[in-house]
Amino acid sequence: MKRICLSLFGVVLLVSCGRKQPQIERFYENGVEIVLNHARPYRAKGESKALVLQEEFVIDFEKKDIVALGLTDVWGFDVDSEGNIFVFQSPLSQGDLVFRFDPKGHYVSSFARRGQGPGEVEQPLFQKINDRNELPITESGRYKIIWFDKNGNIVNEIRMGIVVGTMGSMVYPLKNGHYLIRRSLSGELEGTLDFVLSLFDSQFNEILELDRFEVIQPIRADRFRLPMHASIWSVSKDHVYVGEEKNGYEIRVYDLEGHLERIIKKEHQPVKVSGEFKRSVGERLEHTPSAVKDKIYFPDHFPAFQSIFTDDQGRLFVMTFERGKNPKEYVFDIFNQAGLFIGTASIDAHLNDPFFTPGAPLDAWISIKKDHFYALRMKPSGYIELAVYKTMWQRKN
C-alpha cells in the first residue's frame, strides 16, 4: 500500500471579486436536482470566504519514542467527537494496528492486535469512527465487523452475510444501520478486476448499486493506463458522494437510504498529462523490467478529479489535477451543502499515486472536525507526520 501524505501550511479559499455574479443553473430531471456550476465561484451571501489555519501541534512518527511503540507504517487516521486521534497502521504490520493519541497529541494506548485470537484481527479494513465514538474494523478474512470503543474494548461484533474480498474492498457502517460496501470481483476479461460500490441493508441485502468500474491489473494486462481509473466516494453525516471518471466533473449525492437527491456538476478546463508526470513514473519504474514498462500508456488529459472529502459542516472538497499557487500544490474546489461552488483551496497534497488502485476515501488522510484541521504530510526525510491546526473561517459579505 502506498503512503499517502499531505503537507499543508496554509489554505485560503479563493473567490471571485468581480461585481458580476456567475450564474448557477439549477433544475430537476426525474425528481433529481441538477446543479450546474460554472468556472468561477459563486459568492453566496454569508458564506465563509477564507479558511485560516493556525498550527497547534504535530505528531511526528519519525520520533524514536513513537517508533518504539511499534507504529512504523501509517495507513490513515480518524478523530472522534472528543478530539481523540486514532492512527491506523498498515494491515500487514505485526502487533497492534490502532494507536490512540489524546486531543493534545500525546500517546495513550494501542489495540486491535494483528492475529486470530480474541480481540485480534487478521485482515483488517479500517472504517470511520461512528457517532457513538466507536471504531468499526472489518475482518475480511473471517467475514465479520468488530466495533471497538476508545479504550480498545470490543462493544459489538457481527458476522457479515457477504464476501467482499480483500484488495481494494471496504465495508462502511452508516448511522442508519445500512452499509456502504465496495467489493472486488473477477473481471470478464483476463487482466482486469471489477469493483462494485453498493448500499446494503442491516441484513446485508443489496439495496442499490451506486457504481461499477473496471481496473486493469498491470501484471496480467497487455496494456495499462496511468494514472489508473478514477472512481471516488466519501460519506458525510447524512449523504454518500460518488464520482465516476467517465461522467466527467460530476458528483452524485445520495441519502443513506439510497435515494439520488442531487447531481453536482462543474465546468472545468481539462489538465494535460505533463512531461513531469511521465518522468516521475519513469523514475518509479527505473528498476522494473521493460516487459512491464512497455505496457504503460498515458492519456492526453488527467481525469476531472483525484479524490473528495467532506467536513463536519457539510462542505464538499474536490481535489483536482489543476496545479495550485505554489510548487506541489493542487487546487481543491469547495462546494456548500446546497452543491454551490463557493471557492477553491490551494493545498500541498501528495495524494496522487498512479500505481494505487483508486477508490479509497481521501478523508482517511485529511479531516476537518470541530474547528480543527487534521492532515498527514510527508517530511523531507520521507517519514510521515500528522499536523493539527485550529481552523477559522472568515466571512465577507
KEVODO-213062 format. One record per residue (C-alpha): x, y, z. Coordinates in nm, 4 decimals, m for minus. Example, Ala and Ser with C-alpha at 12.3 -4.5 7.8 and 13.67 -1.06 7.14 Angstrom:
KEVODO-213062
REC	1.2300	m0.4500	0.7800
REC	1.3670	m0.1060	0.7140
END
This chain:
KEVODO-213062
REC	0.0000	0.0000	0.0000
REC	0.1284	0.3424	m0.0803
REC	0.1932	0.6002	0.1883
REC	m0.0476	0.8839	0.1281
REC	0.0525	1.2133	0.2807
REC	m0.0384	1.5762	0.2817
REC	0.1695	1.8787	0.3708
REC	m0.0335	2.1868	0.4465
REC	0.0951	2.5160	0.5855
REC	m0.1926	2.7459	0.4958
REC	m0.5116	2.7313	0.2953
REC	m0.7020	3.0240	0.1538
REC	m1.0328	2.9895	m0.0248
REC	m1.0216	3.1945	m0.3405
REC	m1.3446	3.3567	m0.4558
REC	m1.4430	3.5843	m0.7374
REC	m1.4038	3.9521	m0.6592
REC	m1.5782	4.0810	m0.9664
REC	m1.9042	4.2687	m0.9465
REC	m2.0935	4.0345	m1.1750
REC	m2.2023	3.7114	m1.0110
REC	m2.1591	3.3835	m1.2013
REC	m2.4982	3.2275	m1.2651
REC	m2.5847	2.8921	m1.1094
REC	m2.8078	2.6690	m1.3182
REC	m3.0392	2.4543	m1.1017
REC	m3.3131	2.2352	m1.2422
REC	m3.4739	1.8941	m1.1916
REC	m3.4648	1.5786	m1.4017
REC	m3.6815	1.2839	m1.2919
REC	m3.7057	1.4328	m0.9436
REC	m3.3276	1.4776	m0.9064
REC	m3.1827	1.8243	m0.8566
REC	m2.9091	1.9111	m1.1060
REC	m2.6690	2.1868	m1.0008
REC	m2.4502	2.3124	m1.2851
REC	m2.1700	2.5325	m1.1568
REC	m1.9589	2.7463	m1.3835
REC	m1.5846	2.8009	m1.3673
REC	m1.5955	3.0976	m1.1268
REC	m1.7057	3.0542	m0.7621
REC	m2.0474	3.1771	m0.6554
REC	m2.0459	3.4426	m0.3847
REC	m2.3339	3.3241	m0.1695
REC	m2.4349	3.5768	0.0970
REC	m2.2996	3.4833	0.4391
REC	m2.0696	3.2106	0.3034
REC	m1.7203	3.1792	0.4503
REC	m1.4659	3.3172	0.2083
REC	m1.1320	3.2217	0.3642
REC	m1.0021	2.9370	0.5755
REC	m0.7209	3.0411	0.8075
REC	m0.5164	2.7674	0.9773
REC	m0.3053	2.8022	1.2886
REC	m0.0841	2.5024	1.3621
REC	m0.1259	2.3746	1.7177
REC	0.0928	2.0632	1.7254
REC	0.2420	1.7818	1.5191
REC	0.2614	1.4085	1.5859
REC	0.5977	1.3111	1.4359
REC	0.6028	0.9407	1.3517
REC	0.9795	0.9564	1.2997
REC	1.0437	1.0197	1.6694
REC	1.2151	0.7319	1.8416
REC	0.9615	0.7073	2.1236
REC	0.6757	0.6637	1.8750
REC	0.8710	0.4165	1.6611
REC	0.9381	0.2218	1.9813
REC	0.5627	0.1812	2.0243
REC	0.5576	m0.0271	1.7066
REC	0.3914	0.2410	1.4931
REC	0.6108	0.2252	1.1850
REC	0.3819	0.2274	0.8787
REC	0.0960	0.4794	0.8995
REC	m0.2103	0.3845	0.6934
REC	m0.4542	0.6601	0.7883
REC	m0.6359	0.8102	1.0865
REC	m0.9667	0.9347	1.2230
REC	m1.0790	1.1634	1.5058
REC	m1.3711	1.1166	1.7473
REC	m1.6044	1.3861	1.8813
REC	m1.3798	1.4388	2.1861
REC	m1.0739	1.5091	1.9729
REC	m0.9039	1.1750	2.0375
REC	m0.6896	1.0773	1.7388
REC	m0.6769	0.7153	1.6190
REC	m0.3884	0.6323	1.3844
REC	m0.4169	0.3185	1.1718
REC	m0.1157	0.1022	1.0993
REC	m0.0735	m0.0949	0.7781
REC	m0.2843	m0.4152	0.7868
REC	0.0327	m0.6066	0.7007
REC	0.2096	m0.4852	1.0151
REC	0.2635	m0.7076	1.3142
REC	0.1468	m0.6124	1.6625
REC	m0.1210	m0.3530	1.7393
REC	m0.2923	m0.1852	1.4440
REC	m0.4654	0.1143	1.6098
REC	m0.2819	0.3768	1.8185
REC	m0.4749	0.6328	2.0217
REC	m0.3484	0.9850	2.0950
REC	m0.5293	1.2387	2.3124
REC	m0.6575	1.5767	2.1801
REC	m0.3140	1.7313	2.2514
REC	m0.1266	1.4636	2.0567
REC	0.0027	1.2581	2.3492
REC	0.0104	0.8806	2.3112
REC	m0.2495	0.6999	2.5238
REC	m0.2784	0.3341	2.4194
REC	m0.2922	0.0861	2.1326
REC	m0.5219	m0.2051	2.0490
REC	m0.6572	m0.4338	1.7745
REC	m0.3542	m0.6608	1.7578
REC	m0.2999	m0.8455	1.4340
REC	m0.3788	m1.2125	1.4852
REC	m0.6538	m1.4706	1.5205
REC	m0.7176	m1.4570	1.8954
REC	m0.9860	m1.2730	2.0983
REC	m0.9872	m0.9014	2.0150
REC	m0.7418	m0.9573	1.7317
REC	m0.7868	m0.9033	1.3576
REC	m0.6011	m1.0729	1.0771
REC	m0.7147	m0.8977	0.7584
REC	m0.8461	m0.5575	0.8756
REC	m1.0298	m0.2960	0.6725
REC	m1.0369	0.0300	0.8711
REC	m1.3516	0.2449	0.8767
REC	m1.4510	0.5862	1.0084
REC	m1.5457	0.6395	1.3726
REC	m1.9246	0.6467	1.4155
REC	m2.1421	0.8995	1.6027
REC	m2.1087	0.6895	1.9210
REC	m1.7286	0.7268	1.9129
REC	m1.6880	0.3609	1.8196
REC	m1.4296	0.2411	1.5687
REC	m1.5545	m0.0387	1.3416
REC	m1.2953	m0.2671	1.1824
REC	m1.3945	m0.5176	0.9175
REC	m1.2235	m0.8549	0.9499
REC	m1.2480	m0.9532	0.5842
REC	m1.0832	m1.2918	0.6295
REC	m1.3449	m1.4033	0.8830
REC	m1.6397	m1.2101	0.7355
REC	m1.7186	m1.0059	1.0455
REC	m1.7199	m0.6484	1.1764
REC	m1.5837	m0.5633	1.5221
REC	m1.6637	m0.2335	1.6975
REC	m1.4065	m0.1020	1.9493
REC	m1.4530	0.1794	2.1996
REC	m1.1831	0.4405	2.2516
REC	m1.0101	0.2205	2.5092
REC	m0.9867	m0.0747	2.2734
REC	m1.2685	m0.2769	2.4274
REC	m1.4970	m0.4709	2.1926
REC	m1.8515	m0.3351	2.2208
REC	m2.0128	m0.5217	1.9301
REC	m1.9369	m0.7902	1.6774
REC	m2.1441	m0.9239	1.3880
REC	m2.0991	m1.1772	1.1107
REC	m2.1347	m1.0413	0.7592
REC	m2.3646	m1.2181	0.5193
REC	m2.1492	m1.1324	0.2205
REC	m1.7995	m1.1996	0.0881
REC	m1.6317	m0.8733	m0.0075
REC	m1.2812	m0.9850	m0.0979
REC	m0.9680	m0.8149	0.0259
REC	m0.7803	m0.5994	m0.2260
REC	m0.9490	m0.2610	m0.2525
REC	m1.2602	m0.3772	m0.0649
REC	m1.4435	m0.1833	0.2047
REC	m1.7363	m0.2255	0.4452
REC	m1.8560	0.1091	0.5837
REC	m2.1296	0.1060	0.8528
REC	m2.3709	0.4000	0.8179
REC	m2.5554	0.5647	1.1040
REC	m2.8964	0.4331	0.9876
REC	m2.7836	0.0700	1.0156
REC	m2.7106	0.0283	0.6457
REC	m2.3697	m0.0436	0.4958
REC	m2.1749	0.1075	0.2101
REC	m1.9763	m0.1808	0.0624
REC	m1.7194	m0.1901	m0.2136
REC	m1.6467	m0.5417	m0.3399
REC	m1.3734	m0.6614	m0.5702
REC	m1.4951	m0.9112	m0.8268
REC	m1.3246	m1.1021	m1.1060
REC	m1.3474	m0.9279	m1.4412
REC	m1.4782	m1.0996	m1.7515
REC	m1.1538	m1.0329	m1.9358
REC	m0.8189	m1.1623	m1.8201
REC	m0.6100	m0.8949	m1.6525
REC	m0.8996	m0.6914	m1.5119
REC	m1.0674	m0.6534	m1.1761
REC	m1.4219	m0.5252	m1.1287
REC	m1.5183	m0.3067	m0.8314
REC	m1.8809	m0.2608	m0.7262
REC	m1.9907	0.0071	m0.4759
REC	m2.3369	m0.0656	m0.3283
REC	m2.5666	0.0131	m0.0387
REC	m2.6761	m0.2852	0.1735
REC	m2.9353	m0.3087	0.4488
REC	m2.8676	m0.4334	0.8033
REC	m2.9128	m0.7954	0.6881
REC	m2.6621	m0.7450	0.4052
REC	m2.9209	m0.7454	0.1302
REC	m2.8213	m0.5185	m0.1561
REC	m3.0376	m0.2049	m0.1803
REC	m2.8741	m0.0252	m0.4684
REC	m2.5613	m0.0441	m0.6807
REC	m2.4050	0.3028	m0.6817
REC	m2.1032	0.2466	m0.9013
REC	m1.9232	m0.0235	m1.1000
REC	m1.5882	0.0177	m1.2674
REC	m1.3073	m0.1907	m1.4095
REC	m0.9440	m0.1656	m1.3073
REC	m0.6615	m0.3087	m1.5145
REC	m0.4200	m0.5356	m1.3287
REC	m0.0802	m0.4304	m1.4673
REC	0.0961	m0.7639	m1.4240
REC	m0.1554	m0.9604	m1.6308
REC	m0.2779	m0.6909	m1.8695
REC	m0.1499	m0.6364	m2.2220
REC	m0.1593	m0.2579	m2.1717
REC	m0.2493	m0.0322	m1.8826
REC	m0.3068	0.3385	m1.8407
REC	m0.1510	0.5732	m1.5874
REC	m0.2979	0.7342	m1.3920
REC	m0.5329	0.4464	m1.3243
REC	m0.9105	0.4674	m1.3476
REC	m1.0643	0.7327	m1.1199
REC	m1.3718	0.6484	m0.9123
REC	m1.4179	0.8452	m0.5901
REC	m1.6526	0.8429	m0.2931
REC	m1.6967	0.9954	0.0502
REC	m1.9533	0.9847	0.3301
REC	m2.0840	1.2765	0.5334
REC	m2.3256	1.2604	0.8241
REC	m2.6311	1.2180	0.6026
REC	m2.5099	1.1593	0.2477
REC	m2.2923	0.9449	0.0222
REC	m2.0978	1.1205	m0.2547
REC	m1.9869	0.9283	m0.5651
REC	m1.7904	1.0434	m0.8697
REC	m1.7019	0.8421	m1.1808
REC	m1.4355	0.9386	m1.4338
REC	m1.6472	0.8505	m1.7368
REC	m1.9069	1.1114	m1.6332
REC	m1.6595	1.3995	m1.6269
REC	m1.6848	1.6555	m1.3461
REC	m1.9968	1.5148	m1.1843
REC	m2.0634	1.4158	m0.8212
REC	m2.3791	1.2200	m0.7366
REC	m2.5270	1.2778	m0.3896
REC	m2.7364	1.0010	m0.2299
REC	m2.9124	0.9925	0.1045
REC	m2.8410	0.6990	0.3353
REC	m3.1455	0.5121	0.2042
REC	m3.0034	0.5162	m0.1476
REC	m3.2182	0.7917	m0.2991
REC	m3.0351	1.0078	m0.5519
REC	m3.1002	1.3633	m0.4308
REC	m2.8625	1.5802	m0.6285
REC	m2.6044	1.5785	m0.9067
REC	m2.3311	1.8404	m0.8753
REC	m2.1623	1.9407	m1.1991
REC	m1.8941	2.1990	m1.2706
REC	m1.7315	2.3427	m1.5769
REC	m1.3592	2.2764	m1.5818
REC	m1.0602	2.3010	m1.8118
REC	m0.9027	1.9561	m1.8713
REC	m0.5449	1.9335	m1.7426
REC	m0.2892	1.7875	m1.9806
REC	m0.0761	1.4960	m1.8648
REC	0.2591	1.6654	m1.8198
REC	0.6081	1.5538	m1.9067
REC	0.6884	1.5916	m1.5367
REC	0.4260	1.3285	m1.4521
REC	0.5612	1.0918	m1.7157
REC	0.9166	1.1379	m1.5897
REC	0.8078	1.0684	m1.2326
REC	0.6501	0.7414	m1.3466
REC	0.9725	0.6522	m1.5262
REC	1.1721	0.7165	m1.2096
REC	0.9383	0.4952	m1.0083
REC	0.9858	0.2180	m1.2639
REC	1.3594	0.2607	m1.3076
REC	1.4351	m0.0946	m1.1949
REC	1.1199	m0.2522	m1.3353
REC	1.1611	m0.4984	m1.6267
REC	1.0937	m0.3431	m1.9661
REC	0.8266	m0.6083	m2.0274
REC	0.6146	m0.4245	m1.7693
REC	0.7165	m0.0670	m1.8544
REC	0.6384	m0.1206	m2.2208
REC	0.2711	m0.1821	m2.1312
REC	0.2189	0.1717	m1.9993
REC	0.0427	0.4414	m2.1952
REC	m0.0695	0.7922	m2.0947
REC	m0.3936	0.9699	m2.1884
REC	m0.3830	1.3251	m2.3226
REC	m0.5559	1.4650	m2.0117
REC	m0.5975	1.3766	m1.6457
REC	m0.9434	1.2916	m1.5078
REC	m1.1504	1.5809	m1.3711
REC	m1.0637	1.4930	m1.0115
REC	m0.8331	1.2929	m0.7865
REC	m1.0442	1.2477	m0.4737
REC	m1.3022	1.4076	m0.2423
REC	m1.3784	1.4539	0.1249
REC	m1.6438	1.6313	0.3328
REC	m1.6153	1.8301	0.6543
REC	m1.8486	1.8201	0.9544
REC	m2.0419	2.1246	0.8262
REC	m2.1436	1.9523	0.5036
REC	m1.8937	2.1224	0.2721
REC	m1.7597	1.9101	m0.0128
REC	m1.3912	1.9337	m0.1118
REC	m1.2949	1.8018	m0.4571
REC	m0.9253	1.7534	m0.5263
REC	m0.8494	1.8248	m0.8932
REC	m0.5350	1.7762	m1.1041
REC	m0.5023	2.1526	m1.1504
REC	m0.1756	2.2754	m1.0020
REC	m0.2028	2.5283	m0.7207
REC	m0.0362	2.8581	m0.6401
REC	0.2918	2.7074	m0.5171
REC	0.5048	2.4056	m0.6154
REC	0.3499	2.0681	m0.5248
REC	0.0103	2.2266	m0.4542
REC	m0.3160	2.1152	m0.6147
REC	m0.6452	2.3030	m0.6388
REC	m0.9380	2.1828	m0.4280
REC	m1.2846	2.3011	m0.5326
REC	m1.5194	2.3687	m0.2381
REC	m1.8974	2.3307	m0.2545
REC	m2.1512	2.4213	0.0152
REC	m2.4316	2.1954	0.1400
REC	m2.6532	2.3056	m0.1500
REC	m2.3949	2.1993	m0.4068
REC	m2.2864	2.5545	m0.4966
REC	m1.9229	2.6128	m0.5923
REC	m1.8093	2.8731	m0.3383
REC	m1.4304	2.8770	m0.3646
REC	m1.1024	2.6916	m0.4044
REC	m0.8130	2.5894	m0.1830
REC	m0.4509	2.5541	m0.2939
REC	m0.3019	2.2640	m0.0971
REC	0.0319	2.0855	m0.0997
REC	m0.1183	1.7371	m0.1226
REC	0.0758	1.4217	m0.2035
REC	m0.2337	1.2141	m0.2676
REC	m0.1976	1.1121	m0.6312
REC	m0.0278	0.7780	m0.6810
REC	m0.0771	0.6423	m1.0335
REC	0.0002	0.2874	m0.9222
REC	m0.2607	0.2695	m0.6467
REC	m0.5961	0.1034	m0.7040
REC	m0.8331	0.4018	m0.6741
REC	m1.1437	0.4439	m0.4678
REC	m1.0164	0.4869	m0.1122
REC	m1.1687	0.7890	0.0613
REC	m0.9490	1.0928	0.0984
REC	m1.0815	1.1541	0.4491
REC	m0.8622	0.8719	0.5831
REC	m0.5706	1.1172	0.5475
REC	m0.7331	1.4584	0.5855
REC	m1.0197	1.5688	0.8102
REC	m1.1937	1.8789	0.9426
REC	m1.3816	1.8322	1.2702
REC	m1.4921	2.0715	1.5426
REC	m1.2844	2.3703	1.4299
REC	m0.9722	2.1623	1.3738
REC	m0.7993	2.0587	1.0549
REC	m0.6033	1.7299	1.0585
REC	m0.3655	1.6323	0.7789
REC	m0.0982	1.3719	0.7195
REC	0.2050	1.5158	0.5450
REC	0.5446	1.3979	0.4262
REC	0.8637	1.5199	0.5912
REC	1.1815	1.5815	0.3873
REC	1.3220	1.2656	0.5467
REC	1.0422	1.0596	0.3900
REC	0.8679	0.9941	0.7221
REC	0.5058	1.0887	0.7895
REC	0.3731	1.3352	1.0463
REC	0.0213	1.4363	1.1428
REC	m0.0336	1.8117	1.1666
REC	m0.3230	1.9531	1.3691
REC	m0.4462	2.3066	1.3024
REC	m0.7028	2.5391	1.4568
REC	m0.9443	2.6483	1.1832
REC	m1.1007	2.9923	1.1460
REC	m1.3468	3.0554	0.8659
REC	m1.3632	3.4261	0.7766
REC	m1.6825	3.5790	0.6378
REC	m1.7033	3.8714	0.3962
REC	m2.0492	3.9814	0.2927
END
